[in-house]
Amino acid sequence: MKRRISIELYEECDNVNYYTFRFLDENDNEFDKFFGKYDGDAEFERDFNIILGWLDKIGEDGADVAHFRPEGGSLKALPVNGGKLRLYCFRVSDCIVVLGNGGNKKTRTYQEDPLLNKFVSDLNEVGRSLWNRFKGKGTASIYNCKLLGNLEFEIETEKLKDDEEE
């Protein structure tokens, strides 16, 4: 099914601007959903704090590819090594990162977990649509590490069964 999303500035740091996306029929953006799930959860406190530490480091140093776990192309994850939690991101440039959602990685690959696979699929759709807007359609651009233009569009997504959502 198609759903409308909006890419929104989340936080401006010294060397990176963090964006996230929100389904327009929902109140919370994808990163806030992740944050809300794991902030204060004792089981994941260590992993959650490691991810927040990486976000701080990337904000200060820039979005060097070495700061991320490679997941294929511009799709990245945090943390770089180990841990139970994954936060999925889309690295647009050295100074722009789109934060997605994530969760407890209980399988060998995210593709084996329906919820993580959905988060990655949605983020890939957002990234693919954004690149199309930069190149072919020219309805979005980057200027001074900011995303400009039409950042509201539809992506193809799947609705998970209620029992798969956390």
C-alpha positions as CSV (number, residue, x, y, z in Angstrom):
1,M,0.0,0.0,0.0
2,K,1.1,3.6,-0.5
3,R,1.4,6.0,2.4
4,R,2.4,9.6,2.5
5,I,5.5,10.6,4.4
6,S,7.2,13.8,5.3
7,I,11.0,14.1,5.8
8,E,11.6,16.5,8.7
9,L,14.6,18.1,10.2
10,Y,15.2,16.4,13.6
11,E,18.4,18.0,14.9
12,E,21.1,20.3,13.7
13,C,24.6,19.4,15.0
14,D,28.0,20.9,14.4
15,N,28.8,18.7,11.4
16,V,25.6,16.8,10.6
17,N,21.9,17.6,10.2
18,Y,19.7,14.7,11.3
19,Y,16.5,14.2,9.5
20,T,13.8,11.6,10.1
21,F,10.5,10.8,8.4
22,R,6.9,10.6,9.6
23,F,3.9,8.9,8.1
24,L,1.4,11.7,7.7
25,D,-1.4,9.6,9.3
26,E,0.7,9.2,12.5
27,N,1.8,11.7,15.1
28,D,5.3,10.3,15.9
29,N,8.2,10.2,13.5
30,E,10.2,7.0,13.0
31,F,13.1,8.0,15.2
32,D,10.9,9.1,18.1
33,K,9.2,5.7,17.9
34,F,12.6,4.0,18.3
35,F,13.6,6.4,21.1
36,G,10.3,6.0,22.9
37,K,10.6,2.2,22.8
38,Y,14.1,1.9,24.3
39,D,14.7,5.0,26.4
40,G,14.5,3.8,30.0
41,D,14.3,0.1,29.1
42,A,16.8,-1.5,31.5
43,E,17.3,-4.6,29.2
44,F,18.6,-2.4,26.4
45,E,20.1,0.5,28.4
46,R,23.7,-0.2,27.4
47,D,23.0,-0.7,23.7
48,F,20.7,2.3,23.6
49,N,23.3,4.5,25.2
50,I,26.0,3.2,22.7
51,I,23.7,4.3,19.8
52,L,23.1,7.7,21.4
53,G,26.9,8.0,21.8
54,W,27.4,7.3,18.1
55,L,24.8,9.8,17.1
56,D,26.6,12.4,19.2
57,K,30.0,11.5,17.7
58,I,28.6,11.6,14.2
59,G,27.0,15.0,14.9
60,E,30.4,16.3,16.0
61,D,32.6,14.6,13.4
62,G,30.4,14.2,10.4
63,A,28.8,11.2,8.8
64,D,31.9,9.3,7.7
65,V,31.0,5.9,6.5
66,A,33.3,4.4,9.1
67,H,30.9,5.5,11.8
68,F,28.2,3.2,10.5
69,R,27.5,-0.5,10.1
70,P,27.1,-1.1,6.3
71,E,23.8,-2.6,5.3
72,G,24.0,-2.0,1.6
73,G,24.5,1.3,-0.4
74,S,23.4,4.3,1.6
75,L,21.5,2.2,4.1
76,K,23.5,2.1,7.4
77,A,22.9,0.9,11.0
78,L,24.2,1.8,14.4
79,P,26.1,0.7,16.4
80,V,29.1,-0.2,14.2
81,N,29.9,-3.3,16.3
82,G,27.8,-5.7,18.4
83,G,24.8,-5.1,20.6
84,K,21.2,-6.2,20.5
85,L,19.7,-3.0,19.2
86,R,19.9,-1.6,15.7
87,L,19.0,1.8,14.6
88,Y,18.7,2.1,10.8
89,C,19.8,5.2,9.0
90,F,20.1,6.5,5.5
91,R,23.3,8.4,4.9
92,V,22.6,11.1,2.3
93,S,26.0,12.8,2.5
94,D,28.8,13.6,4.8
95,C,26.6,16.0,6.6
96,I,23.0,14.7,6.2
97,V,21.6,11.5,7.8
98,V,18.0,10.4,7.8
99,L,17.2,8.5,11.0
100,G,14.8,5.6,10.7
101,N,13.4,3.2,13.2
102,G,15.0,0.0,14.6
103,G,14.8,-2.6,17.2
104,N,16.0,-5.7,19.0
105,K,18.0,-7.7,16.4
106,K,17.2,-11.3,17.3
107,T,18.0,-12.9,13.9
108,R,21.2,-13.2,11.9
109,T,20.0,-10.7,9.4
110,Y,17.3,-8.0,9.5
111,Q,15.6,-9.7,6.5
112,E,14.7,-12.6,8.7
113,D,12.8,-10.4,11.2
114,P,9.5,-9.0,9.8
115,L,9.6,-5.9,11.9
116,L,13.2,-4.9,11.2
117,N,12.7,-5.8,7.6
118,K,9.8,-3.4,7.4
119,F,11.8,-0.6,9.0
120,V,14.6,-1.1,6.5
121,S,12.2,-1.4,3.6
122,D,10.5,1.8,4.5
123,L,13.8,3.6,4.9
124,N,15.0,2.3,1.6
125,E,11.8,3.6,-0.1
126,V,12.3,7.0,1.5
127,G,15.9,7.1,0.4
128,R,15.1,5.9,-3.2
129,S,12.4,8.5,-3.5
130,L,14.7,11.2,-2.1
131,W,17.4,10.4,-4.6
132,N,14.9,10.5,-7.4
133,R,13.9,14.0,-6.3
134,F,17.5,15.1,-6.3
135,K,18.3,13.7,-9.7
136,G,15.5,13.0,-12.2
137,K,12.7,15.2,-11.0
138,G,14.8,18.0,-9.4
139,T,12.1,18.7,-6.8
140,A,14.6,18.5,-3.9
141,S,18.1,19.5,-3.4
142,I,20.9,19.9,-0.8
143,Y,22.3,23.3,0.1
144,N,24.6,24.0,3.1
145,C,23.9,20.6,4.5
146,K,20.1,21.1,4.4
147,L,17.4,19.3,2.5
148,L,15.3,21.7,0.4
149,G,12.3,21.4,-1.7
150,N,9.4,19.0,-1.8
151,L,10.0,16.5,1.1
152,E,6.5,15.1,1.3
153,F,5.7,12.2,-0.9
154,E,4.3,8.6,-1.1
155,I,6.2,5.5,-0.5
156,E,5.2,1.9,-1.0
157,T,5.0,0.1,2.4
158,E,3.5,-3.0,4.0
159,K,1.2,-3.0,7.0
160,L,2.4,-5.5,9.6
161,K,0.0,-7.7,11.4
162,D,-0.7,-6.3,14.9
163,D,1.1,-9.2,16.6
164,E,4.4,-8.4,14.8
165,E,4.4,-4.8,15.9
166,E,6.2,-4.0,19.2
